[in-house]
C-alpha cells in the first residue's frame, strides 16, 4: 500500500485519536453490545483528554496510518511494560489497540501496522508482544494467529457494565 503513510502520533493528535478510536470501536463492536454500555465505554475511553494523557506517556507509542490526503486508515497503540499473568516474558509490550478502518481492510495495511508495532517492541528490547482480543472476534483472532500470535490465556474486558471474555495472545520476539 504505497498510498498509506504510517506515522508516530503526537499529543497534537489527541482529538483525532479520540474521534477515530470511538468510531472504530463502535463500528467493530457496537452491534454486539448494549448501546448504553457502549456509550459509557466510549465516553470514558476516548475523550480527547484521555488520549492526550496516553500520548504524553513515554512508555506508550501510537502509530497512525493515513492516506496521502490525510484520511485516517487505522492506528495501533503499544505499551511498554504492561503485563499479563498469562504471558511469560521478562520484557513484555502490550498491543493495546489495533484498528484498520473497514475501507482499508484487505489491502495489506494491517500487516504494515503490525510490522511497525513489532519493530517498536524490538527497539525497546522486548522479548514478547501480547494482546487481549474479544473471544467473539474471529476475524481479528485469525489475523493475529497469522501474525505469529498464539492463545496463552484469558482475561476480562469491561464495556460499560458488561464483563466480557478476551483471549490473551502472545508472540515471542
Secondary structure, 3 states (H helix, E strand, C coil): CCCEEEEECCHHHHHHHHHHHHHHHHHHHHHHCCHHHHHHHHHHHCCHHHHHHHHHCCCEEEEEEEECCCCEEEEEEEEECCCCCCCCCCCEEEEEEEEECHHHCCCCHHHHHHHHHHHHHHHCCCCEEEEEEECCCHHHHHHHHHCCCEEEEEEEEEECCEEEEEEEEEEEC
